[in-house]
Amino acid sequence: MVDPLGTLIAELKNANVAGGRVRGGEPAPGDAKAAGSYQRFVVLVRLGFDRRHRAPIAFHRIAVRAYGVTFQDAAALYGEISDQLDNGGPRVSGSGVPIYQSLDVSGGNAERDPDTKQPFEAGVIELIAGTEVLAGS
């Protein structure tokens, strides 16, 4: 199975979402700051995937946490992510994995980080991708 999480991170970084502070799994050192010093950053986490056994595709679910300076800023940042990825048509990742579609399937959940109290917006992106690298890539 090929993991497409790195492709989403690269796409959001290339679009300069959150100033390029887009992470997989957890924030990088220096992302999360104390109140009054908050900055935008994004964390993407794999939630799981469903493989289609008779076809070489899988449906990946990716959790998105868009951290903003305020609740309004977090909502705006999530909107930027949604605009970038929702209904994103066919493309091939840098490693040769076909990505057929990316969809914003659930979003708009305003929350506050339990440790830093920083506001963030949570949602889920579904990615429909191939399970193998394309020949000749």
SEGUZA-335371 format. One record per residue: residue in three letters; x, y, z of N, C-alpha, C in turn. Coordinates in nm, 2 decimals. Layout:
BEGIN
REC   res     n.xx     n.yy     n.zz    ca.xx    ca.yy    ca.zz     c.xx     c.yy     c.zz
REC   ALA        X        Y        Z        X        Y        Z        X        Y        Z
...
This chain:
BEGIN
REC   res     n.xx     n.yy     n.zz    ca.xx    ca.yy    ca.zz     c.xx     c.yy     c.zz
REC   MET     0.09    -0.12     0.00     0.00     0.00     0.00     0.09     0.12     0.00
REC   VAL     0.05     0.22    -0.08     0.13     0.34    -0.09     0.05     0.45    -0.01
REC   ASP     0.13     0.52     0.08     0.07     0.62     0.16     0.07     0.76     0.09
REC   PRO    -0.04     0.82     0.07    -0.05     0.95     0.00    -0.04     1.07     0.09
REC   LEU    -0.02     1.05     0.22    -0.02     1.17     0.31     0.09     1.27     0.27
REC   GLY     0.20     1.22     0.23     0.31     1.32     0.20     0.27     1.40     0.08
REC   THR     0.20     1.35    -0.01     0.15     1.43    -0.13     0.06     1.54    -0.09
REC   LEU    -0.03     1.52     0.01    -0.12     1.62     0.05    -0.04     1.73     0.13
REC   ILE     0.06     1.69     0.21     0.15     1.78     0.28     0.22     1.87     0.17
REC   ALA     0.28     1.81     0.07     0.35     1.88    -0.03     0.26     1.98    -0.11
REC   GLU     0.14     1.93    -0.14     0.05     2.02    -0.21     0.01     2.14    -0.13
REC   LEU    -0.02     2.13     0.00    -0.05     2.24     0.08     0.07     2.33     0.10
REC   LYS     0.19     2.27     0.12     0.31     2.36     0.14     0.33     2.44     0.01
REC   ASN     0.32     2.37    -0.11     0.34     2.44    -0.23     0.24     2.55    -0.26
REC   ALA     0.13     2.54    -0.20     0.02     2.65    -0.21     0.04     2.75    -0.10
REC   ASN     0.15     2.74    -0.02     0.18     2.83     0.09     0.07     2.84     0.19
REC   VAL     0.00     2.73     0.21    -0.10     2.73     0.32    -0.03     2.74     0.45
REC   ALA    -0.08     2.83     0.54    -0.02     2.85     0.67     0.13     2.88     0.67
REC   GLY     0.17     2.95     0.56     0.31     2.98     0.55     0.40     2.86     0.53
REC   GLY     0.34     2.75     0.48     0.42     2.63     0.46     0.43     2.54     0.59
REC   ARG     0.37     2.58     0.70     0.38     2.50     0.82     0.27     2.40     0.82
REC   VAL     0.29     2.29     0.74     0.20     2.18     0.72     0.27     2.06     0.77
REC   ARG     0.21     1.98     0.86     0.29     1.87     0.92     0.20     1.74     0.91
REC   GLY     0.27     1.63     0.93     0.21     1.50     0.93     0.22     1.45     1.07
REC   GLY     0.11     1.41     1.13     0.10     1.35     1.26     0.10     1.44     1.38
REC   GLU     0.19     1.53     1.39     0.20     1.62     1.50     0.27     1.75     1.46
REC   PRO     0.25     1.86     1.54     0.31     1.98     1.51     0.47     1.97     1.52
REC   ALA     0.54     2.05     1.44     0.68     2.05     1.45     0.72     2.14     1.57
REC   PRO     0.84     2.12     1.62     0.89     2.21     1.73     0.88     2.35     1.69
REC   GLY     0.82     2.44     1.77     0.81     2.58     1.74     0.67     2.62     1.68
REC   ASP     0.59     2.52     1.63     0.46     2.55     1.58     0.36     2.60     1.68
REC   ALA     0.35     2.52     1.79     0.25     2.55     1.90     0.32     2.65     1.99
REC   LYS     0.26     2.76     2.01     0.32     2.87     2.10     0.22     2.90     2.21
REC   ALA     0.26     2.98     2.30     0.17     3.02     2.41     0.07     3.13     2.36
REC   ALA    -0.03     3.14     2.44    -0.14     3.25     2.41    -0.07     3.38     2.39
REC   GLY    -0.12     3.45     2.29    -0.06     3.58     2.26     0.05     3.57     2.15
REC   SER     0.10     3.45     2.13     0.20     3.43     2.03     0.16     3.32     1.92
REC   TYR     0.03     3.29     1.92    -0.02     3.18     1.83     0.02     3.22     1.69
REC   GLN     0.04     3.11     1.61     0.07     3.13     1.46    -0.01     3.02     1.39
REC   ARG    -0.03     3.04     1.27    -0.10     2.94     1.19    -0.02     2.82     1.16
REC   PHE    -0.08     2.70     1.17    -0.01     2.58     1.12    -0.12     2.47     1.10
REC   VAL    -0.08     2.37     1.03    -0.18     2.26     0.99    -0.12     2.13     1.03
REC   VAL    -0.20     2.04     1.08    -0.16     1.90     1.11    -0.25     1.80     1.04
REC   LEU    -0.19     1.71     0.96    -0.27     1.61     0.89    -0.24     1.47     0.96
REC   VAL    -0.34     1.39     0.98    -0.32     1.26     1.05    -0.41     1.16     0.97
REC   ARG    -0.34     1.05     0.94    -0.42     0.94     0.88    -0.52     0.88     0.98
REC   LEU    -0.64     0.86     0.93    -0.75     0.80     1.01    -0.77     0.65     0.97
REC   GLY    -0.73     0.62     0.85    -0.75     0.48     0.80    -0.78     0.49     0.65
REC   PHE    -0.80     0.37     0.60    -0.83     0.36     0.46    -0.91     0.23     0.43
REC   ASP    -0.99     0.24     0.32    -1.06     0.12     0.27    -1.01     0.09     0.14
REC   ARG    -0.96    -0.04     0.13    -0.91    -0.08     0.00    -1.02    -0.15    -0.08
REC   ARG    -1.02    -0.13    -0.21    -1.12    -0.19    -0.30    -1.04    -0.31    -0.36
REC   HIS    -1.08    -0.43    -0.31    -1.00    -0.55    -0.35    -1.00    -0.59    -0.49
REC   ARG    -1.10    -0.56    -0.57    -1.11    -0.59    -0.71    -1.05    -0.48    -0.80
REC   ALA    -1.02    -0.37    -0.74    -0.97    -0.25    -0.81    -0.85    -0.20    -0.74
REC   PRO    -0.75    -0.15    -0.81    -0.63    -0.10    -0.75    -0.64     0.04    -0.69
REC   ILE    -0.74     0.06    -0.61    -0.76     0.19    -0.54    -0.79     0.17    -0.40
REC   ALA    -0.78     0.28    -0.32    -0.81     0.29    -0.18    -0.87     0.42    -0.15
REC   PHE    -0.95     0.43    -0.05    -1.01     0.55     0.00    -0.95     0.58     0.13
REC   HIS    -0.87     0.68     0.14    -0.79     0.72     0.26    -0.87     0.84     0.33
REC   ARG    -0.88     0.83     0.46    -0.94     0.94     0.54    -0.83     1.01     0.61
REC   ILE    -0.82     1.14     0.60    -0.71     1.22     0.66    -0.78     1.32     0.74
REC   ALA    -0.74     1.32     0.87    -0.79     1.43     0.96    -0.71     1.55     0.94
REC   VAL    -0.78     1.67     0.95    -0.72     1.80     0.93    -0.74     1.88     1.05
REC   ARG    -0.64     1.94     1.11    -0.65     2.03     1.22    -0.58     2.16     1.17
REC   ALA    -0.66     2.27     1.15    -0.61     2.39     1.10    -0.60     2.49     1.22
REC   TYR    -0.49     2.51     1.27    -0.47     2.60     1.39    -0.46     2.75     1.34
REC   GLY    -0.53     2.83     1.41    -0.53     2.97     1.37    -0.50     3.06     1.49
REC   VAL    -0.49     3.19     1.47    -0.46     3.28     1.58    -0.59     3.31     1.66
REC   THR    -0.70     3.30     1.59    -0.84     3.32     1.65    -0.92     3.21     1.60
REC   PHE    -1.05     3.19     1.65    -1.14     3.10     1.59    -1.17     3.13     1.45
REC   GLN    -1.19     3.26     1.42    -1.22     3.31     1.29    -1.10     3.28     1.19
REC   ASP    -0.98     3.30     1.24    -0.87     3.27     1.16    -0.85     3.12     1.13
REC   ALA    -0.88     3.04     1.23    -0.88     2.89     1.21    -0.98     2.85     1.11
REC   ALA    -1.10     2.91     1.11    -1.20     2.88     1.01    -1.16     2.92     0.87
REC   ALA    -1.10     3.04     0.86    -1.05     3.08     0.73    -0.94     2.99     0.68
REC   LEU    -0.85     2.95     0.77    -0.74     2.86     0.73    -0.80     2.73     0.68
REC   TYR    -0.90     2.67     0.75    -0.96     2.55     0.70    -1.02     2.57     0.57
REC   GLY    -1.08     2.69     0.55    -1.14     2.72     0.42    -1.03     2.72     0.31
REC   GLU    -0.91     2.77     0.33    -0.81     2.77     0.24    -0.77     2.62     0.20
REC   ILE    -0.76     2.54     0.30    -0.73     2.40     0.28    -0.84     2.33     0.20
REC   SER    -0.96     2.36     0.23    -1.07     2.30     0.15    -1.07     2.35     0.01
REC   ASP    -1.05     2.48    -0.01    -1.04     2.53    -0.15    -0.93     2.46    -0.23
REC   GLN    -0.82     2.43    -0.16    -0.71     2.37    -0.23    -0.73     2.23    -0.26
REC   LEU    -0.80     2.15    -0.17    -0.81     2.01    -0.19    -0.94     1.95    -0.23
REC   ASP    -1.05     2.02    -0.20    -1.18     1.97    -0.23    -1.21     1.96    -0.38
REC   ASN    -1.26     1.84    -0.42    -1.29     1.82    -0.56    -1.17     1.83    -0.64
REC   GLY    -1.05     1.80    -0.58    -0.92     1.81    -0.66    -0.91     1.69    -0.75
REC   GLY    -0.91     1.71    -0.88    -0.92     1.61    -0.98    -0.80     1.52    -0.99
REC   PRO    -0.79     1.45    -1.10    -0.68     1.35    -1.11    -0.54     1.42    -1.12
REC   ARG    -0.45     1.36    -1.05    -0.31     1.40    -1.05    -0.22     1.29    -1.01
REC   VAL    -0.09     1.30    -1.03     0.00     1.20    -1.00     0.10     1.26    -0.90
REC   SER     0.12     1.19    -0.79     0.21     1.24    -0.68     0.35     1.23    -0.73
REC   GLY     0.44     1.30    -0.66     0.58     1.30    -0.70     0.64     1.17    -0.70
REC   SER     0.59     1.07    -0.63     0.64     0.94    -0.62     0.57     0.84    -0.72
REC   GLY     0.48     0.90    -0.81     0.41     0.82    -0.91     0.28     0.75    -0.87
REC   VAL     0.23     0.79    -0.76     0.10     0.74    -0.72    -0.02     0.82    -0.78
REC   PRO    -0.11     0.75    -0.85    -0.22     0.82    -0.90    -0.32     0.87    -0.79
REC   ILE    -0.36     0.99    -0.79    -0.46     1.04    -0.70    -0.58     1.08    -0.79
REC   TYR    -0.69     1.01    -0.77    -0.80     1.03    -0.86    -0.90     1.15    -0.81
REC   GLN    -0.90     1.16    -0.68    -0.99     1.27    -0.63    -0.96     1.29    -0.48
REC   SER    -0.97     1.42    -0.44    -0.97     1.45    -0.30    -1.09     1.53    -0.27
REC   LEU    -1.15     1.50    -0.15    -1.28     1.56    -0.12    -1.28     1.60     0.03
REC   ASP    -1.34     1.72     0.05    -1.36     1.77     0.19    -1.49     1.71     0.24
REC   VAL    -1.49     1.60     0.31    -1.61     1.53     0.35    -1.67     1.57     0.48
REC   SER    -1.59     1.63     0.56    -1.64     1.68     0.69    -1.55     1.79     0.75
REC   GLY    -1.61     1.90     0.78    -1.53     2.01     0.83    -1.62     2.11     0.91
REC   GLY    -1.55     2.21     0.95    -1.62     2.32     1.02    -1.64     2.29     1.17
REC   ASN    -1.56     2.21     1.23    -1.57     2.18     1.37    -1.47     2.27     1.45
REC   ALA    -1.52     2.37     1.51    -1.43     2.46     1.59    -1.40     2.40     1.72
REC   GLU    -1.27     2.40     1.76    -1.22     2.34     1.88    -1.11     2.42     1.94
REC   ARG    -1.06     2.39     2.06    -0.95     2.45     2.12    -0.85     2.34     2.17
REC   ASP    -0.73     2.36     2.14    -0.63     2.27     2.18    -0.63     2.26     2.33
REC   PRO    -0.63     2.13     2.39    -0.64     2.12     2.53    -0.51     2.17     2.61
REC   ASP    -0.40     2.16     2.54    -0.27     2.20     2.61    -0.24     2.35     2.59
REC   THR    -0.25     2.40     2.47    -0.21     2.54     2.44    -0.33     2.64     2.44
REC   LYS    -0.45     2.58     2.43    -0.57     2.66     2.42    -0.58     2.73     2.29
REC   GLN    -0.50     2.70     2.19    -0.51     2.76     2.06    -0.63     2.71     1.99
REC   PRO    -0.70     2.80     1.92    -0.82     2.76     1.84    -0.78     2.68     1.71
REC   PHE    -0.86     2.58     1.68    -0.83     2.51     1.55    -0.97     2.47     1.50
REC   GLU    -0.97     2.44     1.37    -1.08     2.39     1.30    -1.05     2.25     1.25
REC   ALA    -1.14     2.16     1.28    -1.11     2.02     1.24    -1.20     1.97     1.13
REC   GLY    -1.15     1.88     1.05    -1.23     1.82     0.95    -1.16     1.69     0.89
REC   VAL    -1.23     1.64     0.79    -1.17     1.51     0.73    -1.17     1.53     0.58
REC   ILE    -1.06     1.49     0.52    -1.04     1.49     0.37    -1.04     1.34     0.33
REC   GLU    -1.11     1.31     0.23    -1.10     1.17     0.17    -1.03     1.18     0.04
REC   LEU    -0.93     1.09     0.03    -0.85     1.08    -0.08    -0.86     0.95    -0.15
REC   ILE    -0.90     0.95    -0.28    -0.92     0.83    -0.36    -0.79     0.82    -0.44
REC   ALA    -0.71     0.71    -0.41    -0.58     0.70    -0.47    -0.55     0.56    -0.51
REC   GLY    -0.46     0.54    -0.60    -0.41     0.41    -0.65    -0.33     0.34    -0.54
REC   THR    -0.33     0.21    -0.55    -0.25     0.14    -0.45    -0.11     0.10    -0.50
REC   GLU    -0.08     0.14    -0.62     0.05     0.10    -0.68     0.10     0.22    -0.75
REC   VAL     0.23     0.23    -0.76     0.30     0.33    -0.84     0.27     0.31    -0.99
REC   LEU     0.24     0.41    -1.07     0.22     0.40    -1.21     0.35     0.35    -1.28
REC   ALA     0.33     0.27    -1.37     0.45     0.22    -1.45     0.51     0.34    -1.53
REC   GLY     0.64     0.35    -1.53     0.70     0.46    -1.60     0.72     0.59    -1.52
REC   SER     0.67     0.58    -1.40     0.68     0.71    -1.32     0.81     0.72    -1.25
